[in-house]
Amino acid sequence: MSADSIAAIEAGGTKFICALYDLHENEIAKTRIETTTPEQTLSEVIQFYASLKAQGHNFNELGLASFGPLDLDARSSTFGNITKTPKPHWSNAPVVSTLSSALKVNVKVDTDVNAAALAETRWGAGKGCSVVVYVTIGTGFGGGLVVNGQTLKGLVHPEMGHMRIKVPEGFPMDEPGQCPFHCDCVEGLASGTSMEKIWRQSTMDMKPDHPAWDMQAKVVGQFCHNLLMTVSPQKIILGGGVMQQSFLLKKVIYHTQRMLNDYLCLPEGTRIEDIIVTPGLNTDSGLRGALALVLPQ
């Protein structure tokens, strides 16, 4: 029986969003599964797709956009495993081999942010661009890069969230960065999880005039400055739960411009506001990215 559908999973540290699409990219089914242990989470994922197969849906391809770090070397004996991660219980979890074996599918995998960058390049805010960075600022802080329609995977894959930066003056350094590996990386200073630990308050409860937001914008602005100077993206797309604060984008753009100090010569008619933007696919970038991993380019 030929395939009539495609499976896609956005695998995050908080939740797995599992979906099934028909061959015209229309959504057939979708569910949310909480990220607990690998055994429990993957078992629920397998049950969801097994039930769809039992209903008569036939698919042999699964796109997986996963949190990481990931082993993306197809020659490796641990290909598709999550490697060293601060997420409890998930280090060395064999995600790809577990799903492939249980569901009898070919799994195409990439990082969640690489996949989101691919989706935004194909359908969203990066459409028509040759160099696109997608950044998620939420539970963690990560970035993916697409160059000429291909996600970047080299020695491993981009780990932009662990870019080390100069801690802004006035940062409450009695609470150092919350990354267990680095005290001054972007994730340790500016992920939603780190913000809540540093400021001892949920970001959802922070008023727009809370000093955390200016510190956040300075950190993310420095991060954007570094991206502009290293990979020269036409778009830096800032997504994730923290960026749901509508006032934050303007602050980030301001601090990026201040750090650039008029050094960068932009193409005629292009402003920083045209480069640093929010996702065109809203909160669907990761899941659509998982789908994009399977579709032909």
C-alpha positions as CSV (number, residue, x, y, z in Angstrom):
1,M,0.0,0.0,0.0
2,S,1.4,3.4,-1.0
3,A,1.8,6.1,1.6
4,D,-1.1,8.5,2.0
5,S,0.3,10.6,4.8
6,I,3.4,12.0,6.6
7,A,4.1,12.0,10.3
8,A,5.7,15.1,11.9
9,I,6.9,15.6,15.5
10,E,8.1,18.8,17.2
11,A,10.0,17.3,20.2
12,G,10.6,19.9,22.9
13,G,11.9,19.8,26.4
14,T,8.4,20.6,27.7
15,K,6.1,18.8,25.2
16,F,6.0,16.7,22.1
17,I,3.6,17.9,19.4
18,C,2.8,15.0,17.2
19,A,0.9,15.4,13.9
20,L,-0.1,13.6,10.8
21,Y,-0.5,15.4,7.4
22,D,-1.9,14.3,4.1
23,L,0.3,14.5,1.0
24,H,-1.1,18.0,0.3
25,E,0.2,19.3,3.7
26,N,-3.3,19.3,5.3
27,E,-3.4,18.4,9.0
28,I,-5.2,15.1,9.7
29,A,-4.6,14.7,13.4
30,K,-2.5,16.3,16.2
31,T,-1.9,15.7,19.9
32,R,0.3,17.1,22.7
33,I,2.3,14.8,24.9
34,E,4.2,16.0,28.0
35,T,7.9,15.5,28.0
36,T,8.6,13.3,31.0
37,T,11.0,10.4,30.8
38,P,12.1,9.0,27.4
39,E,10.4,5.7,28.0
40,Q,7.1,7.2,28.9
41,T,7.1,10.0,26.4
42,L,8.2,7.9,23.4
43,S,5.7,5.1,24.4
44,E,2.8,7.7,24.2
45,V,4.1,9.0,20.9
46,I,4.2,5.4,19.5
47,Q,0.7,4.7,20.8
48,F,-0.6,7.8,19.0
49,Y,0.8,6.9,15.6
50,A,0.0,3.2,16.0
51,S,-3.6,4.1,16.6
52,L,-3.6,6.2,13.4
53,K,-2.1,3.3,11.4
54,A,-4.9,1.1,12.9
55,Q,-7.4,3.6,11.5
56,G,-6.1,3.0,8.0
57,H,-3.6,5.8,7.6
58,N,-0.4,4.7,5.9
59,F,2.8,6.5,6.3
60,N,6.5,5.5,6.0
61,E,8.2,8.9,6.6
62,L,8.4,10.8,9.9
63,G,10.0,14.2,10.2
64,L,11.5,14.8,13.7
65,A,12.4,18.3,14.9
66,S,13.9,17.7,18.3
67,F,15.5,19.5,21.2
68,G,19.1,18.5,21.6
69,P,22.0,18.4,21.4
70,L,21.7,15.6,18.8
71,D,24.0,13.2,17.1
72,L,23.2,14.0,13.4
73,D,26.1,12.0,11.9
74,A,24.4,9.3,9.8
75,R,27.6,7.2,10.1
76,S,27.5,7.2,13.8
77,S,26.4,4.2,15.9
78,T,24.4,6.7,18.0
79,F,22.8,8.6,15.1
80,G,19.6,10.2,16.2
81,N,20.3,10.1,19.9
82,I,20.0,13.1,22.2
83,T,23.6,13.5,23.5
84,K,24.6,15.6,26.6
85,T,21.6,17.6,27.6
86,P,20.6,19.4,30.9
87,K,17.2,17.8,30.5
88,P,17.0,15.2,33.2
89,H,16.9,11.5,32.0
90,W,17.3,12.4,28.3
91,S,21.1,12.3,27.8
92,N,21.9,9.5,25.3
93,A,18.2,8.8,24.7
94,P,17.9,6.8,21.3
95,V,14.9,8.8,20.0
96,V,15.3,8.1,16.2
97,S,16.0,4.4,16.5
98,T,13.2,3.9,19.0
99,L,10.6,5.6,16.7
100,S,11.9,4.0,13.5
101,S,11.9,0.5,14.9
102,A,8.5,0.7,16.6
103,L,6.6,2.5,13.7
104,K,8.5,1.0,10.8
105,V,9.2,4.4,9.3
106,N,12.2,6.3,7.9
107,V,12.9,9.1,10.3
108,K,14.4,12.4,9.0
109,V,15.8,14.3,12.0
110,D,17.2,17.7,12.7
111,T,17.3,20.1,15.6
112,D,14.1,21.8,16.5
113,V,15.6,25.2,15.6
114,N,17.2,24.1,12.4
115,A,13.8,22.7,11.3
116,A,12.0,25.8,12.3
117,A,14.5,27.9,10.3
118,L,13.7,25.6,7.3
119,A,10.0,26.1,7.7
120,E,10.3,29.9,8.0
121,T,12.5,29.9,4.9
122,R,10.0,27.8,3.0
123,W,6.7,29.4,4.1
124,G,7.3,32.1,6.7
125,A,9.2,35.3,7.5
126,G,12.4,34.0,5.7
127,K,10.7,33.2,2.4
128,G,12.9,34.3,-0.5
129,C,16.1,34.6,1.6
130,S,19.3,32.6,1.2
131,V,20.6,33.0,4.8
132,V,18.1,32.7,7.7
133,V,18.5,32.3,11.4
134,Y,15.7,31.1,13.6
135,V,16.0,31.6,17.3
136,T,13.8,30.2,20.1
137,I,13.8,31.9,23.4
138,G,11.7,29.9,25.8
139,T,12.5,27.0,28.2
140,G,15.9,27.0,26.5
141,F,17.6,29.3,24.1
142,G,18.7,28.0,20.7
143,G,19.3,28.9,17.1
144,G,19.1,27.2,13.7
145,L,20.6,28.3,10.4
146,V,19.5,27.7,6.8
147,V,21.9,28.6,4.0
148,N,20.6,28.2,0.4
149,G,17.7,26.0,1.5
150,Q,19.8,23.6,3.6
151,T,20.1,23.5,7.4
152,L,23.6,23.8,8.7
153,K,25.2,20.7,10.2
154,G,29.0,20.6,10.4
155,L,31.1,19.2,13.2
156,V,27.8,18.7,15.1
157,H,25.1,21.4,14.7
158,P,24.8,25.0,15.7
159,E,24.6,25.6,19.5
160,M,24.0,29.3,19.3
161,G,22.4,29.4,22.8
162,H,25.8,28.6,24.3
163,M,27.5,31.6,22.6
164,R,29.4,33.3,25.4
165,I,28.9,37.0,25.7
166,K,29.8,40.0,27.8
167,V,27.4,40.2,30.7
168,P,25.7,43.6,30.6
169,E,26.5,46.2,33.2
170,G,23.9,46.1,36.0
171,F,23.1,42.5,35.6
172,P,22.3,40.9,38.9
173,M,25.4,38.8,39.2
174,D,24.6,37.5,42.6
175,E,22.6,35.2,40.4
176,P,25.1,33.9,37.8
177,G,24.0,32.4,34.5
178,Q,21.9,29.3,34.9
179,C,23.5,27.1,32.3
180,P,25.2,24.2,34.1
181,F,28.1,24.3,31.6
182,H,28.8,28.1,31.2
183,C,28.1,31.0,33.6
184,D,27.9,33.6,30.8
185,C,26.3,32.0,27.8
186,V,23.1,33.4,26.2
187,E,21.0,30.4,27.3
188,G,22.2,30.8,30.9
189,L,21.4,34.5,30.9
190,A,18.3,34.8,28.7
191,S,16.3,31.6,28.4
192,G,12.9,31.8,30.1
193,T,14.0,29.3,32.6
194,S,17.2,31.3,33.4
195,M,15.2,34.5,33.7
196,E,12.8,33.0,36.2
197,K,15.7,31.7,38.4
198,I,17.8,35.0,38.1
199,W,14.9,37.3,38.9
200,R,13.0,34.8,41.2
201,Q,9.8,35.5,39.3
202,S,7.9,34.0,36.4
203,T,8.3,36.0,33.2
204,M,4.5,35.8,32.8
205,D,4.2,38.0,36.0
206,M,6.9,40.6,35.0
207,K,5.4,44.0,34.1
208,P,6.8,45.7,31.0
209,D,8.8,48.1,33.1
210,H,10.5,45.3,35.1
211,P,14.3,45.7,34.8
212,A,14.6,42.1,33.6
213,W,13.4,43.1,30.2
214,D,16.1,45.7,29.5
215,M,18.7,43.2,30.6
216,Q,17.1,40.6,28.4
217,A,17.1,43.0,25.4
218,K,20.8,43.8,26.0
219,V,21.7,40.1,26.0
220,V,19.7,39.3,22.9
221,G,20.8,42.4,21.2
222,Q,24.5,41.4,21.7
223,F,23.6,37.9,20.4
224,C,22.0,39.4,17.3
225,H,25.0,41.7,16.8
226,N,27.3,38.6,16.8
227,L,25.0,36.8,14.3
228,L,25.1,39.7,11.9
229,M,28.8,39.9,12.1
230,T,29.4,36.1,11.6
231,V,26.8,34.6,9.4
232,S,25.3,37.8,7.8
233,P,21.7,36.6,7.8
234,Q,19.0,38.3,5.9
235,K,16.6,37.4,8.6
236,I,17.0,36.8,12.3
237,I,13.6,35.4,13.4
238,L,13.0,35.5,17.1
239,G,10.4,33.0,18.4
240,G,9.6,31.2,21.6
241,G,7.5,32.0,24.6
242,V,9.6,34.8,26.0
243,M,9.3,36.7,22.7
244,Q,5.5,36.7,23.1
245,Q,6.0,39.9,25.1
246,S,5.0,42.4,22.3
247,F,7.3,45.2,23.6
248,L,10.4,43.0,23.6
249,L,11.2,43.0,19.9
250,K,11.5,46.8,19.8
251,K,13.9,46.7,22.7
252,V,16.1,44.0,21.1
253,I,16.3,46.0,17.9
254,Y,17.3,49.2,19.7
255,H,20.1,47.4,21.6
256,T,21.3,45.6,18.5
257,Q,21.5,49.0,16.7
258,R,23.3,50.5,19.6
259,M,25.9,47.7,19.6
260,L,26.4,47.8,15.9
261,N,27.3,51.5,16.3
262,D,26.6,52.2,12.6
263,Y,29.3,49.8,11.5
264,L,27.2,47.5,9.3
265,C,26.4,48.8,5.8
266,L,23.0,47.4,5.0
267,P,21.6,47.0,1.5
268,E,19.8,50.1,0.2
269,G,16.2,50.2,1.6
270,T,16.9,47.6,4.3
271,R,16.6,48.5,8.0
272,I,17.4,46.5,11.1
273,E,13.7,46.3,11.7
274,D,13.4,44.3,8.4
275,I,16.1,41.8,9.5
276,I,15.1,41.1,13.2
277,V,11.5,39.9,13.1
278,T,9.1,37.5,14.7
279,P,8.0,34.2,13.0
280,G,5.8,34.3,10.0
281,L,4.3,30.9,11.1
282,N,3.6,32.1,14.7
283,T,4.0,29.1,17.0
284,D,3.9,26.5,14.2
285,S,7.5,26.9,13.0
286,G,8.8,23.8,14.7
287,L,6.1,21.4,13.7
288,R,6.0,22.7,10.2
289,G,9.7,22.4,10.2
290,A,9.4,18.7,11.0
291,L,7.1,18.4,8.0
292,A,9.6,20.3,5.8
293,L,12.3,17.8,6.7
294,V,10.3,15.1,4.8
295,L,9.0,17.1,1.8
296,P,11.2,17.5,-1.3
297,Q,13.1,20.7,-1.5
